Amino acid sequence: MSSDPWGRVDETGTVYVRTADGEQVVGSWQAGTPEEALAYFERKYEGLVVEIGLLERRVRTTDLSAKDATAAIDHLRQQVDEHHAVGDLDALRKRLDQLVTDVEARREERKAQKARQSDEARQAKEKLVAEAEELAASEQWRAAGERLRALVDTWKGLPRLDRKADDELWHRFSHARSAFSKRRKAHFASLDAQREEARKIKERLVSEAEALSGSTDWGPTAARYRELMAEWKAAGRAQREHEDDLWNRFRGAQDVFFQARSEVFAERDAEQRENLTRKEELVAEAEKLLPVSDLKAARAAFRSINERWEAIGHVPRDARPKIEGRMHAVERAIQESEEAEWRRTNPEARARAAGLTGQLQDAVDKLQKQIDAARAAGNDAKADKLGRELEGRQALLDQALKGLEEFGGK
């Protein structure tokens, strides 16, 4: 008989293995020595050890499913329970029990992970739905359309939820996309109608612009072209394939008219610049009349200059205010000299001025006496009040005296 710590072979060739429950028959061996029999069944035990070790690593390091892991554990447990190996079978059972615990823990972990992923996917899809519903009301047609297409791609990359929840969210998501598509389609249909109406309006404007291009009625025609341009802008854009052609025709008609006008105006501007030179010579001649020393001679000379001035014609618009202002200044100076001469030689006006001056002088003298009396009586407040009144009367008197001087003396 032969034995080792975990098994033995009796005299009949029966092989036993020692377990916590006592010896269990492994099998019989008739082909060789008892040592060979033990060695054979020990190798079978080592094979089980290797298989269990491999399964342990797979459970720890791979994504082996709980179902497949459990099946592998049951298969190995059956081999251990059949006692066809010599070794510490109880230790193998404990390792298999631990594997069962590990697999169950892995199952719960994956279940929790799946729940987390599902919750994250739900939140992600709810966020996509909320954004899609917001975009459904957008009028940024291109940007919103591109964003909705990107949201669809994002949706496809997310895990599916339970069927009911996934279907409900997809229904909202799809409805938002459909609502946006309908609004966009209606918008562009309306835009097409507006562009067709704009095309008809611009066709009419082009026809009128082309009809006016040969006009020589410069002012009214230029004004009408400005009105046509305002109507053109108000009409909006026509279809792309018509807009450029219509604009080229419209602009071309204007160019014909304004080019012809520019040529005419260029000739007129040259004439007006010559007129300006002649008027500058006349105004320089008129300015030499100032200051007026001989009113009658100045008046006659200015009349002659003014007649020549009126015969010359228009000057450039931007130069007109300055040149006419200089001429008017000479005219006003002569007129003021005439008025001063009239006032100086008008006896009635002189008498009125002298009378007014006398009245004001009497009032000033009276107020001065009242002030002196108030000061003598110690009534400074009254004196100050009368003094302010005196200042006003004195100013009027000074002005009247100045006017009286214009008549040649007091």
C-alpha positions as CSV (number, residue, x, y, z in Angstrom):
1,M,0.0,0.0,0.0
2,S,1.3,3.6,-0.8
3,S,0.1,7.0,0.6
4,D,0.8,10.8,0.7
5,P,-0.8,13.6,2.8
6,W,-3.8,13.8,0.6
7,G,-4.4,10.3,-0.6
8,R,-3.4,6.6,-0.6
9,V,-3.7,3.4,-2.7
10,D,-4.7,0.2,-1.0
11,E,-3.7,-3.3,-1.8
12,T,-6.5,-3.7,-4.3
13,G,-5.4,-0.8,-6.3
14,T,-8.2,1.5,-5.1
15,V,-7.2,5.1,-4.8
16,Y,-8.5,7.3,-2.1
17,V,-8.4,11.1,-1.4
18,R,-8.6,12.6,2.1
19,T,-11.3,15.4,2.6
20,A,-12.9,17.1,5.6
21,D,-15.7,14.5,5.3
22,G,-13.3,11.6,5.4
23,E,-11.7,9.5,2.6
24,Q,-13.4,9.4,-0.7
25,V,-12.8,6.9,-3.5
26,V,-11.0,8.5,-6.4
27,G,-10.8,5.4,-8.7
28,S,-8.8,2.3,-9.2
29,W,-5.3,1.7,-10.6
30,Q,-4.2,-1.6,-12.1
31,A,-1.7,-0.5,-14.7
32,G,1.3,0.3,-12.6
33,T,2.7,0.9,-9.1
34,P,0.8,2.7,-6.4
35,E,3.2,5.7,-6.7
36,E,2.3,6.0,-10.3
37,A,-1.4,5.9,-9.4
38,L,-1.0,8.8,-6.9
39,A,1.1,10.7,-9.3
40,Y,-1.5,10.4,-12.0
41,F,-4.4,11.6,-9.8
42,E,-2.2,14.4,-8.4
43,R,-1.6,15.6,-11.9
44,K,-5.3,15.8,-12.4
45,Y,-5.5,17.8,-9.2
46,E,-2.9,20.2,-10.5
47,G,-5.0,20.6,-13.7
48,L,-7.9,21.6,-11.6
49,V,-5.7,24.1,-9.8
50,V,-4.6,25.6,-13.1
51,E,-8.2,25.8,-14.4
52,I,-9.5,27.5,-11.2
53,G,-6.6,29.9,-11.3
54,L,-7.3,30.8,-14.9
55,L,-11.0,31.4,-14.0
56,E,-10.1,33.6,-11.1
57,R,-7.9,35.8,-13.4
58,R,-10.7,36.0,-16.0
59,V,-13.2,37.1,-13.3
60,R,-10.8,39.7,-12.0
61,T,-9.4,41.1,-15.2
62,T,-11.9,40.6,-18.1
63,D,-15.5,41.4,-18.8
64,L,-16.5,37.8,-18.4
65,S,-20.3,37.7,-17.9
66,A,-21.7,36.5,-14.6
67,K,-23.7,33.8,-16.5
68,D,-20.5,32.4,-18.2
69,A,-18.5,32.6,-15.0
70,T,-21.2,30.8,-13.0
71,A,-21.3,28.0,-15.7
72,A,-17.5,27.6,-15.5
73,I,-17.6,27.5,-11.7
74,D,-20.4,24.8,-11.7
75,H,-18.3,22.8,-14.2
76,L,-15.2,22.9,-12.0
77,R,-17.2,22.3,-8.9
78,Q,-18.7,19.1,-10.5
79,Q,-15.1,17.9,-11.2
80,V,-14.0,18.6,-7.7
81,D,-17.1,16.9,-6.2
82,E,-16.5,13.8,-8.3
83,H,-13.2,13.2,-6.4
84,H,-11.2,12.2,-9.5
85,A,-8.1,13.9,-8.2
86,V,-5.8,13.7,-5.2
87,G,-5.0,16.9,-3.4
88,D,-6.6,19.5,-1.1
89,L,-10.0,19.4,-2.6
90,D,-11.5,21.3,0.3
91,A,-9.2,24.2,-0.6
92,L,-10.4,24.1,-4.2
93,R,-14.0,24.2,-3.0
94,K,-13.3,27.3,-0.8
95,R,-11.7,29.0,-3.9
96,L,-14.8,28.1,-5.9
97,D,-17.0,29.5,-3.1
98,Q,-15.0,32.7,-3.1
99,L,-15.3,32.8,-6.9
100,V,-19.1,32.6,-6.5
101,T,-18.9,35.5,-4.0
102,D,-16.7,37.5,-6.4
103,V,-18.9,36.9,-9.4
104,E,-22.0,37.9,-7.4
105,A,-20.2,41.1,-6.3
106,R,-19.2,41.7,-9.9
107,R,-22.8,41.1,-10.9
108,E,-24.0,43.7,-8.4
109,E,-21.3,46.1,-9.4
110,R,-22.2,45.8,-13.0
111,K,-25.9,46.1,-12.2
112,A,-25.1,49.4,-10.3
113,Q,-22.9,50.5,-13.1
114,K,-25.6,49.8,-15.6
115,A,-28.1,51.7,-13.5
116,R,-25.7,54.7,-13.3
117,Q,-25.1,54.5,-17.1
118,S,-28.8,54.3,-17.6
119,D,-29.4,57.3,-15.4
120,E,-26.6,59.3,-17.1
121,A,-28.1,58.3,-20.5
122,R,-31.5,59.4,-19.4
123,Q,-30.2,62.8,-18.2
124,A,-28.2,63.2,-21.4
125,K,-31.2,62.4,-23.5
126,E,-33.5,64.7,-21.4
127,K,-30.9,67.4,-22.0
128,L,-30.9,66.8,-25.7
129,V,-34.7,66.9,-25.8
130,A,-34.8,70.2,-23.9
131,E,-32.3,71.7,-26.3
132,A,-34.2,70.4,-29.3
133,E,-37.4,71.8,-28.0
134,E,-35.7,75.2,-27.5
135,L,-34.3,75.1,-31.0
136,A,-37.7,74.2,-32.4
137,A,-38.7,77.9,-31.8
138,S,-35.5,79.3,-33.3
139,E,-35.4,81.4,-36.4
140,Q,-31.6,80.9,-36.9
141,W,-32.5,78.4,-39.6
142,R,-29.1,77.3,-40.7
143,A,-27.4,77.2,-37.3
144,A,-30.4,75.6,-35.6
145,G,-30.7,73.0,-38.4
146,E,-27.1,72.0,-38.1
147,R,-27.3,71.8,-34.3
148,L,-30.4,69.5,-34.5
149,R,-28.5,67.2,-36.9
150,A,-25.6,67.1,-34.4
151,L,-28.0,66.3,-31.6
152,V,-29.3,63.3,-33.6
153,D,-25.8,62.0,-33.9
154,T,-25.2,62.4,-30.2
155,W,-28.5,60.6,-29.5
156,K,-27.4,57.6,-31.6
157,G,-24.2,57.4,-29.5
158,L,-26.1,57.1,-26.2
159,P,-27.2,53.8,-24.7
160,R,-30.9,52.8,-24.9
161,L,-33.1,53.2,-21.9
162,D,-36.0,50.9,-21.0
163,R,-38.3,50.9,-23.9
164,K,-41.1,53.1,-22.5
165,A,-38.8,55.8,-21.3
166,D,-36.7,55.7,-24.4
167,D,-39.8,55.9,-26.7
168,E,-41.2,58.8,-24.7
169,L,-38.1,60.9,-24.9
170,W,-37.6,60.0,-28.6
171,H,-41.1,61.1,-29.3
172,R,-40.5,64.5,-27.8
173,F,-37.1,64.8,-29.6
174,S,-38.6,63.8,-32.9
175,H,-41.6,66.1,-32.4
176,A,-39.3,69.1,-31.8
177,R,-37.3,68.3,-35.0
178,S,-40.5,68.0,-37.0
179,A,-41.9,71.3,-35.6
180,F,-38.7,73.1,-36.5
181,S,-38.7,71.6,-40.0
182,K,-42.3,72.7,-40.6
183,R,-41.6,76.2,-39.4
184,R,-38.4,76.4,-41.6
185,K,-40.3,75.1,-44.6
186,A,-43.1,77.6,-44.1
187,H,-40.5,80.4,-43.6
188,F,-38.7,79.6,-46.8
189,A,-42.0,79.2,-48.7
190,S,-43.0,82.7,-47.5
191,L,-39.5,84.0,-48.4
192,D,-39.9,82.6,-51.9
193,A,-43.2,84.3,-52.3
194,Q,-41.7,87.6,-51.0
195,R,-38.7,87.3,-53.4
196,E,-41.1,86.6,-56.3
197,E,-43.0,89.8,-55.4
198,A,-39.7,91.7,-55.1
199,R,-38.7,90.4,-58.6
200,K,-42.0,91.8,-60.0
201,I,-41.5,95.2,-58.3
202,K,-37.9,95.4,-59.4
203,E,-38.8,94.5,-63.0
204,R,-41.1,97.6,-62.9
205,L,-38.5,99.8,-61.4
206,V,-35.9,98.7,-64.0
207,S,-38.3,99.5,-66.8
208,E,-38.9,103.0,-65.4
209,A,-35.2,103.6,-64.8
210,E,-34.3,102.6,-68.3
211,A,-37.1,104.8,-69.7
212,L,-35.7,107.8,-67.8
213,S,-32.0,107.2,-68.7
214,G,-32.2,109.6,-71.7
215,S,-34.0,112.4,-69.9
216,T,-32.4,115.9,-69.9
217,D,-34.8,117.2,-67.2
218,W,-31.9,117.0,-64.7
219,G,-33.4,118.0,-61.4
220,P,-36.8,116.2,-61.5
221,T,-35.2,113.1,-63.1
222,A,-32.4,112.9,-60.5
223,A,-35.1,113.2,-57.7
224,R,-37.1,110.4,-59.3
225,Y,-34.0,108.2,-59.5
226,R,-33.6,108.8,-55.7
227,E,-37.2,107.7,-55.2
228,L,-36.7,104.6,-57.4
229,M,-33.6,103.7,-55.3
230,A,-35.7,104.0,-52.1
231,E,-38.4,101.8,-53.6
232,W,-35.7,99.3,-54.7
233,K,-34.3,99.0,-51.2
234,A,-37.8,98.7,-49.7
235,A,-38.7,95.9,-52.1
236,G,-36.3,93.4,-50.6
237,R,-34.2,90.9,-52.4
238,A,-35.4,88.9,-55.4
239,Q,-34.3,85.3,-56.1
240,R,-30.5,85.0,-56.4
241,E,-30.7,84.1,-60.1
242,H,-32.6,87.4,-60.9
243,E,-31.2,89.8,-58.3
244,D,-27.8,90.6,-59.9
245,D,-29.1,90.9,-63.4
246,L,-31.9,93.3,-62.3
247,W,-29.5,95.4,-60.3
248,N,-27.0,95.6,-63.2
249,R,-29.8,96.9,-65.5
250,F,-31.1,99.3,-62.8
251,R,-27.7,100.7,-62.0
252,G,-26.7,100.8,-65.7
253,A,-29.8,103.0,-66.5
254,Q,-28.9,105.4,-63.7
255,D,-25.2,105.5,-64.9
256,V,-26.3,106.6,-68.4
257,F,-28.4,109.4,-67.0
258,F,-25.9,110.7,-64.4
259,Q,-23.0,110.5,-66.8
260,A,-24.8,112.7,-69.3
261,R,-25.8,115.1,-66.5
262,S,-22.2,115.2,-65.2
263,E,-20.9,116.2,-68.7
264,V,-23.5,119.0,-68.8
265,F,-22.8,120.1,-65.3
266,A,-19.0,120.1,-66.0
267,E,-19.6,122.7,-68.7
268,R,-21.8,124.7,-66.4
269,D,-19.3,124.5,-63.6
270,A,-16.6,125.9,-65.8
271,E,-18.8,128.8,-66.8
272,Q,-19.7,129.4,-63.1
273,R,-16.1,129.4,-62.0
274,E,-15.4,132.1,-64.7
275,N,-18.4,134.0,-63.3
276,L,-17.0,133.8,-59.8
277,T,-13.7,135.3,-61.0
278,R,-15.5,138.3,-62.5
279,K,-17.7,138.8,-59.4
280,E,-14.6,138.7,-57.2
281,E,-13.2,141.5,-59.2
282,L,-16.4,143.5,-58.8
283,V,-16.7,142.9,-55.1
284,A,-13.1,144.1,-54.7
285,E,-14.0,147.2,-56.6
286,A,-17.1,147.7,-54.3
287,E,-15.2,147.2,-51.1
288,K,-12.9,150.1,-52.1
289,L,-15.9,152.4,-51.7
290,L,-15.6,151.9,-47.9
291,P,-15.5,153.7,-45.6
292,V,-18.0,156.1,-47.2
293,S,-16.7,159.7,-47.4
294,D,-18.9,161.0,-50.3
295,L,-22.3,159.3,-50.0
296,K,-23.7,160.5,-53.3
297,A,-20.6,159.3,-55.3
298,A,-20.5,156.0,-53.4
299,R,-24.2,155.4,-54.1
300,A,-23.7,156.0,-57.8
301,A,-20.6,153.8,-58.0
302,F,-22.3,151.0,-56.2
303,R,-25.3,151.1,-58.5
304,S,-23.0,150.7,-61.5
305,I,-21.1,147.8,-59.9
306,N,-24.4,146.1,-59.0
307,E,-25.8,146.3,-62.5
308,R,-22.6,144.6,-63.9
309,W,-22.9,142.1,-61.0
310,E,-26.5,141.1,-61.9
311,A,-25.5,140.7,-65.6
312,I,-22.9,138.1,-64.9
313,G,-25.0,135.1,-63.8
314,H,-24.6,132.2,-61.3
315,V,-21.4,131.2,-59.5
316,P,-20.6,127.7,-57.9
317,R,-23.0,127.0,-55.1
318,D,-20.4,126.4,-52.5
319,A,-18.8,129.9,-53.2
320,R,-22.1,131.8,-53.4
321,P,-22.6,132.6,-49.7
322,K,-19.2,134.1,-49.2
323,I,-19.1,136.2,-52.4
324,E,-22.7,137.5,-51.9
325,G,-22.0,138.1,-48.2
326,R,-19.1,140.5,-49.2
327,M,-21.3,142.3,-51.7
328,H,-24.2,142.7,-49.2
329,A,-21.7,144.0,-46.5
330,V,-20.8,146.9,-48.8
331,E,-24.5,147.5,-49.6
332,R,-25.4,147.5,-45.9
333,A,-22.5,150.0,-45.1
334,I,-23.8,152.4,-47.7
335,Q,-27.4,152.0,-46.4
336,E,-26.2,152.7,-42.9
337,S,-24.4,155.8,-44.1
338,E,-27.7,157.0,-45.7
339,E,-29.7,156.4,-42.5
340,A,-27.1,158.2,-40.4
341,E,-27.2,161.2,-42.8
342,W,-31.0,161.2,-42.7
343,R,-31.1,161.2,-38.9
344,R,-28.5,164.0,-38.8
345,T,-30.5,166.2,-41.1
346,N,-34.0,165.4,-39.7
347,P,-35.1,168.4,-37.4
348,E,-38.2,166.6,-36.0
349,A,-36.1,163.6,-34.9
350,R,-33.5,166.0,-33.4
351,A,-36.2,167.8,-31.4
352,R,-37.6,164.5,-30.1
353,A,-34.1,163.4,-29.1
354,A,-33.4,166.7,-27.3
355,G,-36.7,166.6,-25.5
356,L,-36.1,163.1,-24.3
357,T,-32.6,163.9,-23.2
358,G,-33.9,166.9,-21.1
359,Q,-36.5,164.8,-19.4
360,L,-34.0,162.1,-18.5
361,Q,-31.6,164.8,-17.2
362,D,-34.3,166.3,-15.0
363,A,-35.1,162.8,-13.6
364,V,-31.4,162.1,-12.8
365,D,-31.0,165.5,-11.1
366,K,-34.2,164.9,-9.0
367,L,-33.1,161.4,-7.9
368,Q,-29.7,162.7,-6.9
369,K,-31.3,165.3,-4.7
370,Q,-33.5,162.6,-3.1
371,I,-30.4,160.5,-2.5
372,D,-28.6,163.4,-0.8
373,A,-31.6,164.1,1.4
374,A,-31.9,160.4,2.4
375,R,-28.2,160.3,3.3
376,A,-28.4,163.5,5.3
377,A,-31.4,162.0,7.2
378,G,-29.4,158.8,7.9
379,N,-31.7,156.6,5.8
380,D,-29.1,154.6,4.0
381,A,-31.5,151.9,2.9
382,K,-33.7,154.4,1.0
383,A,-30.6,156.0,-0.4
384,D,-29.3,152.7,-1.7
385,K,-32.7,151.9,-3.3
386,L,-32.8,155.3,-5.0
387,G,-29.2,154.9,-6.1
388,R,-30.1,151.7,-8.0
389,E,-32.9,153.5,-9.7
390,L,-30.5,156.4,-10.5
391,E,-28.1,153.9,-12.2
392,G,-30.9,152.8,-14.6
393,R,-31.9,156.4,-15.4
394,Q,-28.3,157.4,-16.0
395,A,-27.8,154.6,-18.4
396,L,-30.9,155.8,-20.4
397,L,-29.6,159.3,-20.3
398,D,-26.1,158.3,-21.6
399,Q,-27.8,156.4,-24.5
400,A,-30.0,159.4,-25.3
401,L,-27.0,161.8,-25.3
402,K,-25.2,159.5,-27.7
403,G,-28.1,159.5,-30.0
404,L,-28.3,163.3,-29.8
405,E,-24.6,163.6,-30.8
406,E,-25.5,161.9,-34.1
407,F,-27.5,165.0,-35.0
408,G,-24.5,167.2,-34.6
409,G,-24.5,168.2,-31.0
410,K,-26.5,168.5,-27.8
